[in-house]
Amino acid sequence: MVNIPMSSVSVGARDLAIKRFAASDALFRLVTRSAAYLVLTLLGAFLVTLVIGSSLALSTFGVGFFTTQSWNPNPDILKFGALAPIYGTLVTSAIAMALALPVGLGIAVFLTELCPLSLRRAIGSAIELLAGVPSIIYGMWGLFVLAPVLQNFENNYLVPVVADVPILSSIFAGPSYGQGVLTAGIILAIMVLPFIAAVSRDVFLTVPAVLKEAAFGLGATTREVVRKVVLPYSRVGVIGGAMLALGRALGETMAVTFVIGNDPKVRASLLAPGTTISSSIANEFAEAKEPMHSSALVALGLILFVITLIVLSAARLMLARMNQRAGA
Amino acid sequence: MSMQPDKVRLRSLSARRRSANVLFQSLCYIATALGLTALFLILGSLLHNGLGGVSLRVFTENTPGPGSQGGLRNAIVGSAIMTVLGVCVGTPIGILAGTFMAEYGRYNRVTPIVRFINDILLSAPSIIIGLFVYELVVVPMGGFSALAGSAALALIVIPVVVRTTEDMLLLVPNSLREAAASIGAPRSVIIRSVSYKAAQAGIVTGILLAIARVSGETAPLLFTALGNLNFSLDLKGPMASLPLIINQFASSAYPEWQSLAWTGALIVTAAVLLLSIAARVLVSKRSD
């Protein structure tokens, strides 16, 4: 008789505890799911915000916004064309990739094939630390250390040497002030180098050792193993990594702003000052009083976002394909 | 007679292959030397130009007007406040989202899409985040503020934390979860007291990396927090930050400002590198 109420009480407590567990579980699940959906919507929110912010400029200038290069925030004129910043962004990134890709691949080959095991981790970490240095430090270093050296080299050696060569003389037309498109490209190259090196090293490591050993066993040299075994196997991953680096180079702001000279004009000479999308926004947005001016800057941001979105999506898809193969 | 030219050709082929290989290997060595030289040159000029300015004064005095002496107190405090706020807002969202992707929604159709978008956010240009926060926070609030700066930093923290949390939770062996489930623990309890415990070091690493990333960010603060030459704790007003001060002082013409910029750059870089090294040590300890 005494036991019955006791057990019914404990059954009730058990039910209660289970219900409480179920409720807290459902709540936790809901909270985590909303956080994940929040991340999901962020990208769309960025796009919508940029489209709304840029609508004034885009509807006023239309297609001309992409094809003209007059950039005049004077309140009486207010004429904006994005050609110069788009050109600067593409050219600086192209220079950066042309310089950083071979060097980064060289580092990756060194780390995976040539480096003594004891040094591999230390050198790999040092290269990765280079990736952690904030971009403003690169910009400052570029302005105070690299730019004067480059200016001296370009004015005294590069410009006189190419002066009589037909095309080079206009690409490297002086005088150089140290700050310009080429300097920005070189700084960007130093910035993306560690990304290229680290990603390439990681994809090189996915190449099965058996394949490499088989090639070495046939008498292949390191160069042949890299060119005929490692690179064909990891090509997709290397391209993905390179495009990831390209995405960073396209959007990099502070490092470029310091050294590009910030002049919104398209010029043939790489030694001349120019501008990029991100450095235009960084320089002008806080001071832009006219709605048309800030809208034009947001439109620049939209262009940059769409370009990097395409590049980064392609990079991620390629890297995912690489990982799938490594997992299979 | 016919053997002789063949042999010569073979020998010349092998010599050619060998010399091509030597050239290739030397180029790889040179590439690595170039990368390491860049690292040492940058760190070297930071130490050379910044170390002389490090003194107690840097931490106790505010940024000076043009042409006078001073420190970086307001910038250091501002950076700390906005970093802490940004990390405090971004980290929970990031951990929760990563938890959903690795635990509840591991086989969900949405999870790969979230992962893809998160990876893109991870490398999206940070100045775009500044524009987004400007339109969404600065314009409605009617002015630049530390809150807007923190929001921009939080948006940078989220993808970093999501990525590491998901990766680390996926590494937790399922047998641990099954063991907990077999003694009747519900999903949320398993996640909190088994999965999180097992992945603790990895998740903390992600947070450290996020702090490192955020403390050097300049572009998203330019038109959110704006910067401030005076000391300010007002979250609704413009606030100073180390990278913003470096940006302003380095491009100025005053030698005092430039030397303070170098000192600030040294402090930021040292903090970022220490955080990255700490994160690295934490990961390697876990894998031992």
Interface residues (C-beta under 8 A of the other chain):
Chain A: F21 A22 S24 D25 L27 F28 R29 V31 T32 R33 S34 A35 A36 Y37 L38 V39 L40 L42 L43 A45 F46 T49 L50 I52 G53 P102 V103 G104 L105 G106 I107 V109 F110 L111 E113 L114 C115 I123 S125 A126 I127 E128 L129 L130 G132 V133 P134 S135 I136 I137 Y138 G139 M140 W141 L143 F144 V145 I190 L193 P194 A197 T221 T222 R223 E224 V226 L244 G247 R248 L250 G251 E252 T253 M254 F258 S278 I281 A282 F285 A286 L297 V298 G301 L304 F305 T308 L309 L312 S313 R316
Chain B: R17 R18 A20 N21 L23 F24 Q25 L27 C28 Y29 I30 A31 T32 L34 G35 L36 A38 L39 L41 I42 S45 L46 N49 P92 I93 G94 L96 A97 T99 F100 M101 E103 Y104 G105 V110 T111 I113 V114 F116 I117 N118 D119 I120 L121 S123 A124 P125 S126 I127 I128 I129 G130 L131 F132 Y134 E135 L136 F144 L155 I158 P159 V162 P186 R187 S188 V189 I191 R192 A212 S215 G216 E217 T218 A219 L222 F223 L226 P243 I246 N247 A250 S251 Q258 A261 W262 A265 V268 T269 V272 L273 S276 I277 R280
